[in-house]
Amino acid sequence: MTGAGAVVTGMGAISSLGGTVDEMFEALCAGRSGLAELRGFDRSRFRSRFAYEIDDREAVGTDRPLRATGWLLRAIAGAAAEAGLGDDLSGVPVLVGTTLRELRTAELSFCTGTPIDVDRLHFGPALRERFGVTATWTFSNACAASLYALGLATDMLRLDQADTVVVAGVDTFTTSTYGLLDRCYPEAPEALRPFDRERQGMVQGEGAAAVVVRREAPAGGRALARILGVGMNCDAVHPSAPDRDSITRAIREAYTLAGVGPTDIDLLMLHGTGTPLNDEAEAGAVAAIFGGAAKVPLMTAIKSMIGHTGGASGLHSLVTAVEAIRTDRVPPVLGLDDPIPAVADFPLVRGVEARARVDVAQVNSFGFGGLNAVGVLARAA
């Protein structure tokens, strides 16, 4: 975890709202949802009928292997192109955060006999073939995975272990995880509605995101934003329920590393899963940080439009935060009609996008097992 010396010089993103950063951000600002009826699986086998899927299958009810790998390559290609790296990433470490990697491909092989090369269940071979990557690390730190990867990337820069690092996150959901979540809630969620009284639970999304981070922008290049610090912890308090105090500590650690305080934050990208336990714990931590503060930041939660994209979710929020800093536009929270009491006084962006100067943004990302990661980024000088 570091508090200095990292800039974002390129970004790529794919989600149910689009295949580029611009497409996704414009859709988020417009308040569009990627929610649709489940396409990849037989809906009759589940109570839940909705998901935030990427619509790239040949037909409803069909599926194909290695979709996650394809999105990962596209997101990294977009980030590398914007950073001026092109297709040659030899010598550049690539850190990938994910929860399920290519589990869906393994499922297809088991259930339908689709032949697979087991080496392809790891992203390394595809990254080597496409970009010449020789050093790949994959982190399965639950839904905080990609922000954990970002924290390690900034450490590598600070310790002179690399000059440039690519950080990525990717996930697709599977019949097994969809079925597991289908049985978690009293009623099947029809949409992901963070912090709303009528929220029913988390709904899965698919996608990938990638950023290129360097110590400084190269000559002739540009910095999109500066990473000030990434705070992380793992409390192991409960297998799935988040702990408010641990989240609070992660936020404070991020502030210490970044050299900022609560009143410096202009935008807070909430984790916002739409589950009773997460929303209450996160709201409690935010209240502990900003209660009584002279200034409270604008807040939003993009899972309301792209679903919970698992290991990619932290970077999806970070990419959105970078765009908010660059454009002074903040997407709204979709479906937040009746906020829970714990967030009643929070300045949540609702209904339409907000226009406001954003110099410093905070990104929250939490996962099962008490995995907490919080990033702080700022406008590039």
MIVO-660247 format. One record per residue (C-alpha): residue in one letter; x, y, z; residue number from 1. Coordinates in nm, 2 decimals. Example, Ala and Ser with C-alpha at 12.3 -4.5 7.8 and 13.67 -1.06 7.14 Angstrom:
REM MIVO-660247
+----+--------+--------+--------+-----+
: aa :     px :     py :     pz :   i :
+----+--------+--------+--------+-----+
:  a :   1.23 :  -0.45 :   0.78 :   1 :
:  s :   1.37 :  -0.11 :   0.71 :   2 :
+----+--------+--------+--------+-----+
//
This chain:
REM MIVO-660247
+----+--------+--------+--------+-----+
: aa :     px :     py :     pz :   i :
+----+--------+--------+--------+-----+
:  m :   0.00 :   0.00 :   0.00 :   1 :
:  t :   0.14 :   0.33 :  -0.10 :   2 :
:  g :   0.06 :   0.70 :  -0.08 :   3 :
:  a :   0.26 :   0.84 :  -0.36 :   4 :
:  g :   0.40 :   0.81 :  -0.71 :   5 :
:  a :   0.13 :   0.65 :  -0.93 :   6 :
:  v :  -0.06 :   0.80 :  -1.21 :   7 :
:  v :  -0.33 :   0.64 :  -1.44 :   8 :
:  t :  -0.23 :   0.68 :  -1.80 :   9 :
:  g :  -0.48 :   0.45 :  -1.98 :  10 :
:  m :  -0.81 :   0.29 :  -1.91 :  11 :
:  g :  -1.04 :   0.03 :  -2.07 :  12 :
:  a :  -1.38 :  -0.11 :  -1.96 :  13 :
:  i :  -1.65 :  -0.34 :  -2.07 :  14 :
:  s :  -1.99 :  -0.40 :  -1.90 :  15 :
:  s :  -2.35 :  -0.45 :  -1.98 :  16 :
:  l :  -2.36 :  -0.08 :  -2.07 :  17 :
:  g :  -2.09 :  -0.08 :  -2.33 :  18 :
:  g :  -1.76 :  -0.19 :  -2.46 :  19 :
:  t :  -1.55 :   0.12 :  -2.39 :  20 :
:  v :  -1.50 :   0.36 :  -2.10 :  21 :
:  d :  -1.68 :   0.64 :  -2.29 :  22 :
:  e :  -1.98 :   0.42 :  -2.37 :  23 :
:  m :  -2.01 :   0.30 :  -2.01 :  24 :
:  f :  -1.96 :   0.64 :  -1.85 :  25 :
:  e :  -2.21 :   0.81 :  -2.08 :  26 :
:  a :  -2.47 :   0.54 :  -2.01 :  27 :
:  l :  -2.41 :   0.57 :  -1.64 :  28 :
:  c :  -2.45 :   0.95 :  -1.65 :  29 :
:  a :  -2.77 :   0.90 :  -1.85 :  30 :
:  g :  -2.91 :   0.67 :  -1.58 :  31 :
:  r :  -2.94 :   0.38 :  -1.81 :  32 :
:  s :  -2.95 :   0.02 :  -1.68 :  33 :
:  g :  -2.79 :  -0.29 :  -1.82 :  34 :
:  l :  -3.05 :  -0.51 :  -1.65 :  35 :
:  a :  -3.23 :  -0.76 :  -1.87 :  36 :
:  e :  -3.39 :  -1.10 :  -1.85 :  37 :
:  l :  -3.13 :  -1.38 :  -1.80 :  38 :
:  r :  -3.00 :  -1.49 :  -2.15 :  39 :
:  g :  -2.71 :  -1.73 :  -2.09 :  40 :
:  f :  -2.89 :  -1.99 :  -1.88 :  41 :
:  d :  -3.23 :  -2.17 :  -1.87 :  42 :
:  r :  -3.44 :  -1.93 :  -1.67 :  43 :
:  s :  -3.69 :  -2.20 :  -1.57 :  44 :
:  r :  -3.43 :  -2.35 :  -1.34 :  45 :
:  f :  -3.41 :  -2.04 :  -1.11 :  46 :
:  r :  -3.64 :  -1.80 :  -0.92 :  47 :
:  s :  -3.43 :  -1.51 :  -1.03 :  48 :
:  r :  -3.49 :  -1.40 :  -1.39 :  49 :
:  f :  -3.27 :  -1.10 :  -1.43 :  50 :
:  a :  -2.90 :  -1.01 :  -1.46 :  51 :
:  y :  -2.66 :  -0.74 :  -1.59 :  52 :
:  e :  -2.52 :  -0.96 :  -1.87 :  53 :
:  i :  -2.30 :  -0.86 :  -2.16 :  54 :
:  d :  -2.50 :  -0.95 :  -2.47 :  55 :
:  d :  -2.24 :  -1.13 :  -2.68 :  56 :
:  r :  -2.38 :  -1.48 :  -2.71 :  57 :
:  e :  -2.51 :  -1.62 :  -3.03 :  58 :
:  a :  -2.87 :  -1.69 :  -2.90 :  59 :
:  v :  -3.06 :  -1.69 :  -2.57 :  60 :
:  g :  -2.99 :  -2.00 :  -2.37 :  61 :
:  t :  -2.66 :  -2.07 :  -2.54 :  62 :
:  d :  -2.31 :  -2.01 :  -2.40 :  63 :
:  r :  -1.95 :  -2.04 :  -2.51 :  64 :
:  p :  -1.62 :  -2.08 :  -2.33 :  65 :
:  l :  -1.36 :  -1.82 :  -2.25 :  66 :
:  r :  -1.58 :  -1.51 :  -2.25 :  67 :
:  a :  -1.41 :  -1.36 :  -1.94 :  68 :
:  t :  -1.07 :  -1.40 :  -2.11 :  69 :
:  g :  -1.20 :  -1.22 :  -2.42 :  70 :
:  w :  -1.33 :  -0.92 :  -2.21 :  71 :
:  l :  -1.00 :  -0.91 :  -2.02 :  72 :
:  l :  -0.80 :  -0.88 :  -2.34 :  73 :
:  r :  -1.03 :  -0.61 :  -2.48 :  74 :
:  a :  -1.01 :  -0.40 :  -2.16 :  75 :
:  i :  -0.63 :  -0.43 :  -2.14 :  76 :
:  a :  -0.60 :  -0.35 :  -2.51 :  77 :
:  g :  -0.80 :  -0.03 :  -2.46 :  78 :
:  a :  -0.60 :   0.08 :  -2.16 :  79 :
:  a :  -0.27 :   0.00 :  -2.33 :  80 :
:  a :  -0.36 :   0.19 :  -2.64 :  81 :
:  e :  -0.46 :   0.50 :  -2.45 :  82 :
:  a :  -0.14 :   0.48 :  -2.25 :  83 :
:  g :   0.06 :   0.47 :  -2.57 :  84 :
:  l :   0.19 :   0.11 :  -2.50 :  85 :
:  g :   0.04 :  -0.05 :  -2.81 :  86 :
:  d :   0.02 :  -0.43 :  -2.81 :  87 :
:  d :   0.37 :  -0.50 :  -2.67 :  88 :
:  l :   0.35 :  -0.55 :  -2.30 :  89 :
:  s :   0.66 :  -0.76 :  -2.26 :  90 :
:  g :   0.83 :  -0.67 :  -1.94 :  91 :
:  v :   0.51 :  -0.51 :  -1.80 :  92 :
:  p :   0.36 :  -0.69 :  -1.50 :  93 :
:  v :  -0.01 :  -0.76 :  -1.53 :  94 :
:  l :  -0.21 :  -0.80 :  -1.21 :  95 :
:  v :  -0.57 :  -0.94 :  -1.25 :  96 :
:  g :  -0.84 :  -0.94 :  -0.98 :  97 :
:  t :  -1.12 :  -1.19 :  -1.02 :  98 :
:  t :  -1.36 :  -1.40 :  -0.81 :  99 :
:  l :  -1.43 :  -1.68 :  -1.06 : 100 :
:  r :  -1.17 :  -1.65 :  -1.34 : 101 :
:  e :  -1.29 :  -1.90 :  -1.61 : 102 :
:  l :  -1.51 :  -2.12 :  -1.39 : 103 :
:  r :  -1.79 :  -2.08 :  -1.64 : 104 :
:  t :  -1.57 :  -2.25 :  -1.90 : 105 :
:  a :  -1.51 :  -2.54 :  -1.67 : 106 :
:  e :  -1.88 :  -2.57 :  -1.61 : 107 :
:  l :  -1.95 :  -2.58 :  -1.98 : 108 :
:  s :  -1.69 :  -2.86 :  -2.02 : 109 :
:  f :  -1.85 :  -3.06 :  -1.73 : 110 :
:  c :  -2.21 :  -3.01 :  -1.83 : 111 :
:  t :  -2.20 :  -3.02 :  -2.21 : 112 :
:  g :  -1.87 :  -3.19 :  -2.29 : 113 :
:  t :  -1.73 :  -2.87 :  -2.45 : 114 :
:  p :  -1.36 :  -2.95 :  -2.50 : 115 :
:  i :  -1.12 :  -2.71 :  -2.32 : 116 :
:  d :  -0.75 :  -2.67 :  -2.27 : 117 :
:  v :  -0.71 :  -2.66 :  -1.89 : 118 :
:  d :  -0.42 :  -2.41 :  -1.93 : 119 :
:  r :  -0.68 :  -2.16 :  -2.06 : 120 :
:  l :  -0.85 :  -2.15 :  -1.73 : 121 :
:  h :  -0.57 :  -1.92 :  -1.63 : 122 :
:  f :  -0.53 :  -1.59 :  -1.80 : 123 :
:  g :  -0.15 :  -1.61 :  -1.85 : 124 :
:  p :  -0.14 :  -1.80 :  -2.18 : 125 :
:  a :  -0.39 :  -1.56 :  -2.35 : 126 :
:  l :  -0.20 :  -1.25 :  -2.22 : 127 :
:  r :   0.13 :  -1.39 :  -2.34 : 128 :
:  e :   0.00 :  -1.47 :  -2.69 : 129 :
:  r :  -0.19 :  -1.13 :  -2.73 : 130 :
:  f :   0.06 :  -0.89 :  -2.56 : 131 :
:  g :   0.38 :  -1.08 :  -2.50 : 132 :
:  v :   0.32 :  -1.06 :  -2.12 : 133 :
:  t :   0.57 :  -1.27 :  -1.92 : 134 :
:  a :   0.46 :  -1.18 :  -1.57 : 135 :
:  t :   0.10 :  -1.23 :  -1.47 : 136 :
:  w :  -0.04 :  -1.25 :  -1.12 : 137 :
:  t :  -0.41 :  -1.34 :  -1.05 : 138 :
:  f :  -0.57 :  -1.23 :  -0.72 : 139 :
:  s :  -0.89 :  -1.40 :  -0.61 : 140 :
:  n :  -0.96 :  -1.15 :  -0.32 : 141 :
:  a :  -1.34 :  -1.18 :  -0.36 : 142 :
:  c :  -1.52 :  -0.86 :  -0.48 : 143 :
:  a :  -1.23 :  -0.64 :  -0.36 : 144 :
:  a :  -0.98 :  -0.82 :  -0.59 : 145 :
:  s :  -0.91 :  -0.55 :  -0.85 : 146 :
:  l :  -0.85 :  -0.28 :  -0.59 : 147 :
:  y :  -0.63 :  -0.52 :  -0.40 : 148 :
:  a :  -0.44 :  -0.56 :  -0.73 : 149 :
:  l :  -0.42 :  -0.18 :  -0.76 : 150 :
:  g :  -0.27 :  -0.15 :  -0.41 : 151 :
:  l :   0.00 :  -0.41 :  -0.50 : 152 :
:  a :   0.07 :  -0.23 :  -0.83 : 153 :
:  t :   0.14 :   0.10 :  -0.65 : 154 :
:  d :   0.37 :  -0.09 :  -0.41 : 155 :
:  m :   0.56 :  -0.23 :  -0.71 : 156 :
:  l :   0.61 :   0.12 :  -0.84 : 157 :
:  r :   0.72 :   0.26 :  -0.51 : 158 :
:  l :   0.97 :  -0.02 :  -0.45 : 159 :
:  d :   1.12 :   0.02 :  -0.80 : 160 :
:  q :   1.00 :  -0.33 :  -0.90 : 161 :
:  a :   0.84 :  -0.19 :  -1.22 : 162 :
:  d :   0.80 :   0.14 :  -1.40 : 163 :
:  t :   0.47 :   0.05 :  -1.55 : 164 :
:  v :   0.20 :  -0.19 :  -1.43 : 165 :
:  v :  -0.13 :  -0.30 :  -1.59 : 166 :
:  v :  -0.41 :  -0.36 :  -1.33 : 167 :
:  a :  -0.72 :  -0.54 :  -1.44 : 168 :
:  g :  -1.04 :  -0.70 :  -1.31 : 169 :
:  v :  -1.28 :  -0.94 :  -1.48 : 170 :
:  d :  -1.57 :  -1.17 :  -1.40 : 171 :
:  t :  -1.85 :  -1.35 :  -1.55 : 172 :
:  f :  -2.11 :  -1.54 :  -1.35 : 173 :
:  t :  -2.18 :  -1.91 :  -1.36 : 174 :
:  t :  -2.48 :  -2.14 :  -1.32 : 175 :
:  s :  -2.35 :  -2.25 :  -0.98 : 176 :
:  t :  -2.30 :  -1.89 :  -0.84 : 177 :
:  y :  -2.63 :  -1.78 :  -0.99 : 178 :
:  g :  -2.81 :  -2.07 :  -0.83 : 179 :
:  l :  -2.63 :  -2.01 :  -0.50 : 180 :
:  l :  -2.74 :  -1.64 :  -0.49 : 181 :
:  d :  -3.09 :  -1.74 :  -0.61 : 182 :
:  r :  -3.14 :  -1.92 :  -0.28 : 183 :
:  c :  -2.98 :  -1.65 :  -0.06 : 184 :
:  y :  -3.28 :  -1.41 :  -0.04 : 185 :
:  p :  -3.64 :  -1.45 :   0.07 : 186 :
:  e :  -3.75 :  -1.31 :  -0.26 : 187 :
:  a :  -3.57 :  -1.31 :  -0.59 : 188 :
:  p :  -3.42 :  -0.97 :  -0.66 : 189 :
:  e :  -3.55 :  -0.80 :  -0.97 : 190 :
:  a :  -3.29 :  -0.53 :  -0.97 : 191 :
:  l :  -2.99 :  -0.41 :  -0.76 : 192 :
:  r :  -3.11 :  -0.11 :  -0.56 : 193 :
:  p :  -2.84 :   0.01 :  -0.32 : 194 :
:  f :  -2.96 :   0.17 :   0.00 : 195 :
:  d :  -3.33 :   0.16 :  -0.09 : 196 :
:  r :  -3.58 :   0.04 :   0.17 : 197 :
:  e :  -3.72 :  -0.20 :  -0.09 : 198 :
:  r :  -3.39 :  -0.35 :  -0.19 : 199 :
:  q :  -3.40 :  -0.73 :  -0.23 : 200 :
:  g :  -3.04 :  -0.82 :  -0.26 : 201 :
:  m :  -2.75 :  -0.84 :  -0.50 : 202 :
:  v :  -2.78 :  -0.91 :  -0.87 : 203 :
:  q :  -2.48 :  -1.02 :  -1.07 : 204 :
:  g :  -2.32 :  -0.83 :  -1.35 : 205 :
:  e :  -2.04 :  -0.92 :  -1.60 : 206 :
:  g :  -1.75 :  -0.72 :  -1.73 : 207 :
:  a :  -1.39 :  -0.62 :  -1.72 : 208 :
:  a :  -1.18 :  -0.31 :  -1.66 : 209 :
:  a :  -0.81 :  -0.23 :  -1.68 : 210 :
:  v :  -0.59 :   0.07 :  -1.60 : 211 :
:  v :  -0.22 :   0.14 :  -1.68 : 212 :
:  v :  -0.04 :   0.29 :  -1.38 : 213 :
:  r :   0.30 :   0.45 :  -1.39 : 214 :
:  r :   0.51 :   0.66 :  -1.15 : 215 :
:  e :   0.47 :   0.96 :  -1.38 : 216 :
:  a :   0.33 :   1.02 :  -1.72 : 217 :
:  p :   0.59 :   0.97 :  -1.99 : 218 :
:  a :   0.72 :   1.26 :  -2.20 : 219 :
:  g :   0.45 :   1.35 :  -2.44 : 220 :
:  g :   0.19 :   1.15 :  -2.25 : 221 :
:  r :  -0.07 :   1.25 :  -2.01 : 222 :
:  a :  -0.19 :   1.15 :  -1.67 : 223 :
:  l :  -0.57 :   1.09 :  -1.64 : 224 :
:  a :  -0.56 :   1.09 :  -1.26 : 225 :
:  r :  -0.32 :   1.04 :  -0.97 : 226 :
:  i :  -0.35 :   0.75 :  -0.73 : 227 :
:  l :  -0.29 :   0.89 :  -0.38 : 228 :
:  g :  -0.33 :   0.58 :  -0.17 : 229 :
:  v :  -0.49 :   0.24 :  -0.13 : 230 :
:  g :  -0.59 :   0.11 :   0.21 : 231 :
:  m :  -0.66 :  -0.26 :   0.26 : 232 :
:  n :  -0.73 :  -0.50 :   0.54 : 233 :
:  c :  -0.88 :  -0.85 :   0.59 : 234 :
:  d :  -1.07 :  -0.89 :   0.92 : 235 :
:  a :  -1.21 :  -1.24 :   0.88 : 236 :
:  v :  -1.49 :  -1.15 :   1.12 : 237 :
:  h :  -1.75 :  -1.34 :   0.92 : 238 :
:  p :  -1.75 :  -1.54 :   0.59 : 239 :
:  s :  -1.99 :  -1.30 :   0.42 : 240 :
:  a :  -2.11 :  -1.02 :   0.64 : 241 :
:  p :  -1.90 :  -0.70 :   0.63 : 242 :
:  d :  -1.78 :  -0.54 :   0.95 : 243 :
:  r :  -1.84 :  -0.17 :   0.99 : 244 :
:  d :  -1.53 :  -0.11 :   1.21 : 245 :
:  s :  -1.30 :  -0.28 :   0.97 : 246 :
:  i :  -1.44 :  -0.08 :   0.68 : 247 :
:  t :  -1.38 :   0.24 :   0.88 : 248 :
:  r :  -1.02 :   0.14 :   0.95 : 249 :
:  a :  -0.96 :   0.07 :   0.58 : 250 :
:  i :  -1.09 :   0.42 :   0.49 : 251 :
:  r :  -0.88 :   0.58 :   0.76 : 252 :
:  e :  -0.57 :   0.39 :   0.64 : 253 :
:  a :  -0.63 :   0.51 :   0.28 : 254 :
:  y :  -0.66 :   0.87 :   0.40 : 255 :
:  t :  -0.33 :   0.84 :   0.59 : 256 :
:  l :  -0.15 :   0.70 :   0.29 : 257 :
:  a :  -0.30 :   0.96 :   0.06 : 258 :
:  g :  -0.23 :   1.25 :   0.30 : 259 :
:  v :  -0.60 :   1.36 :   0.30 : 260 :
:  g :  -0.88 :   1.40 :   0.54 : 261 :
:  p :  -1.26 :   1.35 :   0.51 : 262 :
:  t :  -1.32 :   1.72 :   0.40 : 263 :
:  d :  -1.08 :   1.67 :   0.11 : 264 :
:  i :  -1.31 :   1.41 :  -0.06 : 265 :
:  d :  -1.54 :   1.55 :  -0.33 : 266 :
:  l :  -1.69 :   1.22 :  -0.45 : 267 :
:  l :  -1.74 :   0.88 :  -0.28 : 268 :
:  m :  -1.80 :   0.58 :  -0.50 : 269 :
:  l :  -1.99 :   0.35 :  -0.27 : 270 :
:  h :  -1.96 :  -0.03 :  -0.28 : 271 :
:  g :  -2.34 :  -0.04 :  -0.27 : 272 :
:  t :  -2.44 :  -0.40 :  -0.32 : 273 :
:  g :  -2.81 :  -0.36 :  -0.24 : 274 :
:  t :  -2.79 :  -0.62 :   0.04 : 275 :
:  p :  -2.92 :  -0.55 :   0.39 : 276 :
:  l :  -2.59 :  -0.63 :   0.56 : 277 :
:  n :  -2.35 :  -0.45 :   0.32 : 278 :
:  d :  -2.56 :  -0.14 :   0.29 : 279 :
:  e :  -2.60 :  -0.10 :   0.67 : 280 :
:  a :  -2.23 :  -0.17 :   0.74 : 281 :
:  e :  -2.11 :   0.06 :   0.47 : 282 :
:  a :  -2.35 :   0.34 :   0.57 : 283 :
:  g :  -2.23 :   0.30 :   0.93 : 284 :
:  a :  -1.87 :   0.33 :   0.83 : 285 :
:  v :  -1.94 :   0.64 :   0.61 : 286 :
:  a :  -2.13 :   0.80 :   0.90 : 287 :
:  a :  -1.84 :   0.73 :   1.13 : 288 :
:  i :  -1.60 :   0.90 :   0.89 : 289 :
:  f :  -1.81 :   1.20 :   0.78 : 290 :
:  g :  -2.03 :   1.25 :   1.08 : 291 :
:  g :  -1.99 :   1.61 :   1.19 : 292 :
:  a :  -1.76 :   1.69 :   0.90 : 293 :
:  a :  -1.77 :   2.05 :   0.76 : 294 :
:  k :  -1.81 :   1.90 :   0.41 : 295 :
:  v :  -1.96 :   1.57 :   0.30 : 296 :
:  p :  -1.88 :   1.45 :  -0.05 : 297 :
:  l :  -2.13 :   1.36 :  -0.32 : 298 :
:  m :  -2.20 :   0.99 :  -0.32 : 299 :
:  t :  -2.31 :   0.74 :  -0.59 : 300 :
:  a :  -2.32 :   0.36 :  -0.65 : 301 :
:  i :  -2.29 :   0.23 :  -1.00 : 302 :
:  k :  -2.38 :  -0.13 :  -0.93 : 303 :
:  s :  -2.74 :   0.00 :  -0.96 : 304 :
:  m :  -2.68 :   0.01 :  -1.34 : 305 :
:  i :  -2.42 :  -0.25 :  -1.42 : 306 :
:  g :  -2.49 :  -0.50 :  -1.14 : 307 :
:  h :  -2.22 :  -0.65 :  -0.91 : 308 :
:  t :  -1.93 :  -0.73 :  -1.14 : 309 :
:  g :  -1.74 :  -0.92 :  -0.88 : 310 :
:  g :  -1.36 :  -0.89 :  -0.91 : 311 :
:  a :  -1.40 :  -0.62 :  -1.17 : 312 :
:  s :  -1.63 :  -0.40 :  -0.96 : 313 :
:  g :  -1.36 :  -0.20 :  -0.78 : 314 :
:  l :  -1.20 :  -0.10 :  -1.11 : 315 :
:  h :  -1.53 :  -0.03 :  -1.27 : 316 :
:  s :  -1.59 :   0.22 :  -0.99 : 317 :
:  l :  -1.24 :   0.36 :  -1.01 : 318 :
:  v :  -1.26 :   0.41 :  -1.39 : 319 :
:  t :  -1.59 :   0.59 :  -1.33 : 320 :
:  a :  -1.43 :   0.81 :  -1.06 : 321 :
:  v :  -1.15 :   0.90 :  -1.30 : 322 :
:  e :  -1.40 :   1.01 :  -1.56 : 323 :
:  a :  -1.59 :   1.21 :  -1.30 : 324 :
:  i :  -1.27 :   1.39 :  -1.21 : 325 :
:  r :  -1.20 :   1.46 :  -1.58 : 326 :
:  t :  -1.55 :   1.58 :  -1.67 : 327 :
:  d :  -1.70 :   1.70 :  -1.34 : 328 :
:  r :  -2.00 :   1.48 :  -1.39 : 329 :
:  v :  -2.13 :   1.23 :  -1.14 : 330 :
:  p :  -2.37 :   0.95 :  -1.24 : 331 :
:  p :  -2.68 :   0.90 :  -1.03 : 332 :
:  v :  -2.78 :   0.60 :  -0.82 : 333 :
:  l :  -3.06 :   0.42 :  -1.01 : 334 :
:  g :  -3.37 :   0.28 :  -0.82 : 335 :
:  l :  -3.31 :   0.47 :  -0.50 : 336 :
:  d :  -3.66 :   0.58 :  -0.44 : 337 :
:  d :  -3.69 :   0.55 :  -0.06 : 338 :
:  p :  -3.35 :   0.56 :   0.11 : 339 :
:  i :  -3.29 :   0.36 :   0.43 : 340 :
:  p :  -3.27 :   0.58 :   0.74 : 341 :
:  a :  -2.89 :   0.52 :   0.77 : 342 :
:  v :  -2.83 :   0.72 :   0.45 : 343 :
:  a :  -3.11 :   0.97 :   0.48 : 344 :
:  d :  -2.87 :   1.26 :   0.53 : 345 :
:  f :  -2.61 :   1.15 :   0.28 : 346 :
:  p :  -2.58 :   1.37 :  -0.04 : 347 :
:  l :  -2.65 :   1.08 :  -0.27 : 348 :
:  v :  -2.69 :   1.17 :  -0.64 : 349 :
:  r :  -3.04 :   1.06 :  -0.74 : 350 :
:  g :  -3.25 :   1.09 :  -1.05 : 351 :
:  v :  -3.01 :   1.27 :  -1.28 : 352 :
:  e :  -2.63 :   1.32 :  -1.30 : 353 :
:  a :  -2.47 :   1.59 :  -1.09 : 354 :
:  r :  -2.25 :   1.86 :  -1.23 : 355 :
:  a :  -1.98 :   1.94 :  -0.97 : 356 :
:  r :  -1.61 :   1.99 :  -0.96 : 357 :
:  v :  -1.44 :   1.67 :  -0.84 : 358 :
:  d :  -1.07 :   1.70 :  -0.74 : 359 :
:  v :  -1.04 :   1.40 :  -0.50 : 360 :
:  a :  -1.25 :   1.08 :  -0.52 : 361 :
:  q :  -1.27 :   0.78 :  -0.29 : 362 :
:  v :  -1.36 :   0.43 :  -0.41 : 363 :
:  n :  -1.49 :   0.17 :  -0.17 : 364 :
:  s :  -1.46 :  -0.20 :  -0.25 : 365 :
:  f :  -1.55 :  -0.49 :  -0.01 : 366 :
:  g :  -1.57 :  -0.86 :  -0.04 : 367 :
:  f :  -1.66 :  -1.18 :   0.14 : 368 :
:  g :  -1.42 :  -1.29 :   0.42 : 369 :
:  g :  -1.38 :  -0.93 :   0.54 : 370 :
:  l :  -1.17 :  -0.82 :   0.25 : 371 :
:  n :  -1.18 :  -0.44 :   0.24 : 372 :
:  a :  -1.00 :  -0.21 :  -0.01 : 373 :
:  v :  -1.04 :   0.17 :  -0.04 : 374 :
:  g :  -0.86 :   0.38 :  -0.30 : 375 :
:  v :  -0.81 :   0.76 :  -0.31 : 376 :
:  l :  -0.74 :   0.94 :  -0.64 : 377 :
:  a :  -0.71 :   1.30 :  -0.74 : 378 :
:  r :  -0.71 :   1.52 :  -1.04 : 379 :
:  a :  -0.38 :   1.51 :  -1.23 : 380 :
:  a :  -0.17 :   1.83 :  -1.19 : 381 :
+----+--------+--------+--------+-----+
//
